[in-house]
Amino acid sequence: MPGAPGRPVDPRPGRPRAVQTADVTVTDTGPATLTGYDAGLYVAQYEGISAVRAITQHTLGGPEVLTLVERPVPEPGRAEALVRVRAAGVNPVDWQTRAGGGVATRLGPPPFTVGWDLAGEVVSLGADAGGLRVGDRVFGMSRFPAQAAAYAEYAVVPVRDLAPVPARLGLVHAAALPLAGLTAWTALTAKAAVRAGDRVLIHAAAGGVGHLAVQIAKSLGAHVTGTARAEKHDFLKGLGADEVVDHRTTPIETITGGFDAILELGGGDNAARSLRLLRPGGVLVDIAHHAPRGLGHGTGLRVATMLVKPDRAALREVARLAATGHLTPVLDRTYPLSDAAVAHRRGERRTTTGKLVLTAE
Ligand SMILES: NC(=O)c1ccc[n+]([C@@H]2O[C@H](COP(=O)([O-])OP(=O)(O)OC[C@H]3O[C@@H](n4cnc5c(N)ncnc54)[C@H](OP(=O)(O)O)[C@@H]3O)[C@@H](O)[C@H]2O)c1
């Protein structure tokens, strides 16, 4: 039976099990056998792999429910790729779902594996998985809001959810980009239609989504105001923010208004208190989903909600910005996959700067 413990999954006929490109260092060569050199690619066959490490949980609850297990190597379907995951991005929806919120109802009762952001190398491809080659460095947000099981050494990912990693990005940084980058890109372009010269206010601007939104908004030519505690103001200015506001000492109502767009990422009562900072015709994008129902009705001011979803065209736009140096993900901290619970504890404090990433080298 393919994928059964002790037996490797059959690759497609004639396909190598895994490929190491010249710029990627495969450190877990334990069960692999280096079998050849092909057109500049080191080909390693993972013949010995019968189990891969993954995080799972058998109950909803705190970070302590996250458990490291071994499971069979998954097998890609027709339009899917098997990816050797080198890094998995950590997002608030991960810990929200772990505890029973987030998208837990869509996953059904545990056991399940959280994690949607990943970066790694293509190990094998299904029969209809066009556009990618074995050995490609890829990244993406997989299957969201269905289960993607990105907290694992291997994951099966629909090829439509993947894009090549820009050459200037390592895989750990690439794993920090998809969900947060797609959220920021969608909010700024599809929801707020930000154009050059627009004034944009970004709450929680130093966080995972916020620090990418600042850079994307600047690349669109916007004038950006970001909120963050004072210690993070130099960080925000370094990203290109034009104005910074300390949300701990400055009441939202006292911020100079007239914004074309507001990205609400902080939660609490930020959305309701920010609405009057919009200019007529402006839009508040309630990304944190804390706006009271009906906010904006009868005011002439628009409140948009959103749930990020896989979007190949948008992912390629995010990759393009990263490739051209207009978008650089910043890492708050990285943890080995086995320390997923520690990463969740840090994330849940909501004081991170940039992104948390799990590594599975
Ligand atoms: N709708 C969607 O599709 C979607 C997609 C992605 C994320 N989200 C949601 O968007 C929110 C942000 O996500 P994220 O990944 O950026 O989270 P994150 O990285 O965990 O955000 C951390 C940042 O939040 C800031 N923060 C915390 N409380 C704040 C407040 N009251 N006002 C202003 N800033 C505050 C902190 O900055 P300071 O240290 O300066 O306080 C910290 O830098 C979360 O609620 C997440 O669930 C929704």
PDBQT file of the ligand as one rigid body, heavy atoms in Angstrom, charges set to zero:
ROOT
HETATM    1  N1  LIG A 401      -9.391  37.982   7.545  1.00  0.00    +0.000 N 
HETATM    2  C1  LIG A 401      -8.307  37.336   7.152  1.00  0.00    +0.000 C 
HETATM    3  O1  LIG A 401      -8.312  36.678   6.091  1.00  0.00    +0.000 OA
HETATM    4  C2  LIG A 401      -7.066  37.402   8.002  1.00  0.00    +0.000 A 
HETATM    5  C3  LIG A 401      -5.833  37.016   7.465  1.00  0.00    +0.000 A 
HETATM    6  C4  LIG A 401      -4.684  37.167   8.248  1.00  0.00    +0.000 A 
HETATM    7  C5  LIG A 401      -4.787  37.657   9.546  1.00  0.00    +0.000 A 
HETATM    8  N2  LIG A 401      -6.012  37.976  10.047  1.00  0.00    +0.000 N 
HETATM    9  C6  LIG A 401      -6.153  38.523  11.395  1.00  0.00    +0.000 C 
HETATM   10  O2  LIG A 401      -5.495  39.793  11.384  1.00  0.00    +0.000 OA
HETATM   11  C7  LIG A 401      -4.931  40.053  12.665  1.00  0.00    +0.000 C 
HETATM   12  C8  LIG A 401      -3.441  40.364  12.496  1.00  0.00    +0.000 C 
HETATM   13  O3  LIG A 401      -2.765  39.228  11.987  1.00  0.00    +0.000 OA
HETATM   14  P1  LIG A 401      -1.170  39.188  12.083  1.00  0.00    +0.000 P 
HETATM   15  O4  LIG A 401      -0.709  37.932  11.459  1.00  0.00    +0.000 OA
HETATM   16  O5  LIG A 401      -0.591  40.464  11.627  1.00  0.00    +0.000 OA
HETATM   17  O6  LIG A 401      -1.013  39.105  13.678  1.00  0.00    +0.000 OA
HETATM   18  P2  LIG A 401       0.275  39.223  14.562  1.00  0.00    +0.000 P 
HETATM   19  O7  LIG A 401       1.512  39.129  13.741  1.00  0.00    +0.000 OA
HETATM   20  O8  LIG A 401       0.115  38.257  15.690  1.00  0.00    +0.000 OA
HETATM   21  O9  LIG A 401       0.181  40.690  15.158  1.00  0.00    +0.000 OA
HETATM   22  C9  LIG A 401       1.085  41.059  16.152  1.00  0.00    +0.000 C 
HETATM   23  C10 LIG A 401       1.086  42.569  16.252  1.00  0.00    +0.000 C 
HETATM   24  O10 LIG A 401      -0.177  43.018  16.726  1.00  0.00    +0.000 OA
HETATM   25  C11 LIG A 401       0.050  44.266  17.345  1.00  0.00    +0.000 C 
HETATM   26  N3  LIG A 401      -1.087  44.579  18.210  1.00  0.00    +0.000 N 
HETATM   27  C12 LIG A 401      -1.620  43.783  19.159  1.00  0.00    +0.000 A 
HETATM   28  N4  LIG A 401      -2.668  44.409  19.718  1.00  0.00    +0.000 NA
HETATM   29  C13 LIG A 401      -2.797  45.617  19.100  1.00  0.00    +0.000 A 
HETATM   30  C14 LIG A 401      -3.696  46.730  19.208  1.00  0.00    +0.000 A 
HETATM   31  N5  LIG A 401      -4.685  46.736  20.116  1.00  0.00    +0.000 N 
HETATM   32  N6  LIG A 401      -3.539  47.789  18.394  1.00  0.00    +0.000 NA
HETATM   33  C15 LIG A 401      -2.544  47.815  17.489  1.00  0.00    +0.000 A 
HETATM   34  N7  LIG A 401      -1.673  46.805  17.356  1.00  0.00    +0.000 NA
HETATM   35  C16 LIG A 401      -1.792  45.716  18.129  1.00  0.00    +0.000 A 
HETATM   36  C17 LIG A 401       1.365  44.113  18.020  1.00  0.00    +0.000 C 
HETATM   37  O11 LIG A 401       2.028  45.337  17.930  1.00  0.00    +0.000 OA
HETATM   38  P3  LIG A 401       2.492  46.119  19.246  1.00  0.00    +0.000 P 
HETATM   39  O12 LIG A 401       3.515  45.236  19.918  1.00  0.00    +0.000 OA
HETATM   40  O13 LIG A 401       3.035  47.358  18.699  1.00  0.00    +0.000 OA
HETATM   41  O14 LIG A 401       1.279  46.291  20.104  1.00  0.00    +0.000 OA
HETATM   42  C18 LIG A 401       2.121  43.083  17.198  1.00  0.00    +0.000 C 
HETATM   43  O15 LIG A 401       3.179  43.632  16.441  1.00  0.00    +0.000 OA
HETATM   44  C19 LIG A 401      -5.219  38.817  13.518  1.00  0.00    +0.000 C 
HETATM   45  O16 LIG A 401      -6.396  39.059  14.247  1.00  0.00    +0.000 OA
HETATM   46  C20 LIG A 401      -5.478  37.721  12.492  1.00  0.00    +0.000 C 
HETATM   47  O17 LIG A 401      -6.307  36.697  12.992  1.00  0.00    +0.000 OA
HETATM   48  C21 LIG A 401      -7.143  37.853   9.299  1.00  0.00    +0.000 A 
ENDROOT
TORSDOF 0
